[in-house]
Amino acid sequence: MPDDVTIALSQLRVGLYIELDLKWFEHPFAFNRFKIKNPEQIHTLRSLGLKHVRYVAELSDVEPLSLATSAPQETPAEPAEVSPAVLAKRAMMERLHAHREAAARIETAFVDSAKAIRDIEKNLFAQPEETVQKASRLVTHITDSILCTPELAIHVMGDTLGSEEVYFHSLNVAMLSMMMGRELKLPQEIINVLGMGALFHDIGFEDIPDKIFNKLEPLTAPEQNLYELHPHYGEVIAQRLHFQPAIATIIAQHHEFFDGSGYPNKLKGDAIGLLSRIVAIANNYDELCNPVNIANAVTPHEALSTMFARQRGKFDPKLLQVFIRCMGVYPPGTVVELVNGMVGMVATVNSANPMKPVLVMYDVSIPRHEALMLDMERETDLNIGKALRPAHVPPHVYAYLSPRKRVSYYFDATA
C-alpha cells in the first residue's frame, strides 16, 4: 500500500489524494479515500471537525500546502444539522442490515423449498393426488416467502445441497418464471399454473437414462434425439397424473424456441403458449448459469448478455425485455469491478437505469457490518468496468460482500 502521512486541514488543496479516519456513514463523500477535485470538497472536509487527514503522495497530483504558506485554518462551524448526504448514507446502512437479515430468512425458505421438491418428486408416482396438492401449496409458499423480495430471491438461486442440483434447477426456473409472471401482472391463478409447470418442466427425464442425462461429454446423435424427447415424455406423464392441460402444455413446450429452432415439435412464435415462452427463457438462463458440466458455467451477467446478443431470436422479444428488466443488466449477486479498480457486489437493481445499480463495496479497512454502499446513479464519474467471474474473486472478498450465510453456487462451482 502507498505510504501516507498526516497533514493539517489547512494544508489541503485540489489534487491531493486523502484518506479519512471516519466511518463511511459519518461523512458525505462516496469513499473514505479519494482525490480532492474542487474547493467545495475542501470546505466540506474542514467542516467535519477533523484536525488532520492522511495524505498519499504516490496517488496525489500535487504536494500539500506548507504550514508556513497555507491559508489560516477555517474554524469548524458549530455542529449543525446532519447533511442530507450523511442522512442518505445512514438510511442505506439500515437498508443493508435489513437486506442481510432478509437474505438469511429467504435462504432458509429457499433451501426448505428445494427439499420439498425432492420429496415431491420422490412421492409423485406413489401418491400422485396428495403430492400434486403439496406442490400447489409449495408454489404459494414460494410466492409468499421468497418472491416477496425478488432481488434477494435472485441472490439465493443456484445454491446446492450435495448432488441435488436438479431440485435447485426446478426451483430456480419456477422462481424466475413466477417473477416474470408478476412483472407481467398476470392473475395469481395463472401465476400458480405457471409455477406448477415450471416446477415440473423436466419431469420427462424420468424416462431418460441417467447415463444420458448426466453425461458431461457431447451426446451422440441418437443420444441427443432421445434427450430431446423428454418434453414429450413429460407431457405424457403430466396427462397420466391428471395435471391441468395448461401445466402439461408448459412441460411439453419448455424447449420450443420463438424462431422454430427448439424441440421436440419445432413450434414457432405464437404457436408456443405464453406461459411456455416464459419458462423457456427462465430455463435457458439457469442452464447457462448452472449447466451439467460446471466447467461451462457462466456468470449471471454473461448469461443475460448471451441471451440478448447471441440467442435473441430464440425468445419472445417482449418477454426477453421483461426478463432483463426483472434481473437487471447486472443481476443481484453479480461481482463487478469499477473503472477505479474497486470491487463490489450488486445489491439492488436500478430498473430505470440498469447500468447504475446499488453496490456493496469491498474495503478491507471497513468492518463487514459497516460495508460501504455505493449508489452508482449518484456517482456520475464512476462506471462498472466489468463483471468478474467468481473464480477470479478471492473467497474472503466474496464472503465479505455476500449477504448470505453460504457462498453462492456460482463461486463454489468454479473455485
QUIRA-V788043 format. One record per backbone hydrogen bond with DSSP energy under -1.0 kcal/mol. CO is the residue of the C=O (numbers start at 1). NH is the residue of the N-H. Records with the same first field share a line. If there is no record, write none. Layout:
BEGIN
CO = NH / NH
END
This chain:
BEGIN
5 = 55
7 = 53
8 = 11
9 = 12
11 = 65
13 = 16
15 = 61
16 = 36
17 = 56
18 = 34
19 = 54
20 = 22
23 = 26
32 = 20
34 = 18
36 = 15
38 = 42
39 = 43
40 = 44
41 = 45
42 = 46
45 = 48
51 = 9
53 = 7
54 = 19
55 = 5
57 = 60
66 = 70
83 = 87
84 = 88
85 = 89
86 = 90
87 = 91
88 = 92
89 = 93
90 = 94
91 = 95
92 = 96
93 = 97
94 = 98
95 = 99
96 = 100
97 = 101
98 = 102
99 = 103
100 = 104
101 = 105
102 = 106
103 = 107
104 = 108
105 = 109
106 = 110
107 = 111
108 = 112
109 = 113
110 = 114
111 = 115
112 = 116
113 = 117
114 = 118
115 = 119
116 = 120
117 = 121
118 = 122
119 = 123
120 = 124
123 = 127
127 = 131
128 = 132
129 = 133
130 = 134
131 = 135
132 = 136
133 = 137
134 = 138
135 = 139
136 = 140
137 = 141
138 = 142
139 = 143
140 = 144
141 = 145
142 = 146 / 147
146 = 149
149 = 153
150 = 154
151 = 155
152 = 156
156 = 159
161 = 164
164 = 167 / 168
165 = 169
166 = 170
167 = 171
168 = 172
169 = 173
170 = 174
171 = 175
172 = 176
173 = 177
174 = 178
175 = 179
176 = 180
177 = 181
178 = 182
179 = 183
180 = 184
181 = 186
182 = 185
187 = 191
188 = 192
189 = 193
190 = 194
191 = 195
192 = 196
193 = 197
194 = 198
195 = 199
196 = 200
198 = 201
200 = 203
202 = 205
203 = 206
204 = 207
205 = 208
209 = 212 / 213
210 = 214
220 = 224
221 = 225
222 = 226
223 = 227
224 = 228
226 = 229
227 = 230
229 = 233
230 = 234
231 = 235
232 = 236
233 = 237
234 = 238
235 = 239
236 = 240
237 = 241
238 = 243
239 = 242
244 = 248
245 = 249
246 = 250
247 = 251
248 = 252
249 = 253
253 = 256
255 = 263
257 = 260
258 = 269
268 = 271
269 = 272
273 = 277
274 = 278
275 = 279
276 = 280
277 = 281
278 = 282
279 = 283
280 = 284
281 = 285
282 = 286
283 = 287
284 = 288
285 = 289
286 = 290
288 = 298
293 = 296
294 = 297
299 = 303
300 = 304
301 = 305
302 = 306
303 = 307
304 = 308
305 = 309
306 = 310 / 311
311 = 314
312 = 315
314 = 258
316 = 320
317 = 321
318 = 322
319 = 323
320 = 324
321 = 325
322 = 326
323 = 327
324 = 328
331 = 334
334 = 346
335 = 388
336 = 344
337 = 385 / 386
338 = 341
342 = 338
343 = 362
344 = 336
345 = 360
346 = 333
348 = 358
353 = 356
357 = 376
358 = 347 / 348
359 = 374
360 = 345
363 = 366
367 = 370
368 = 371
372 = 361
374 = 359
375 = 378
378 = 380
379 = 382
383 = 339
386 = 337
389 = 392
390 = 393
394 = 398
395 = 399
396 = 400
397 = 401
398 = 402
408 = 412
409 = 413
END
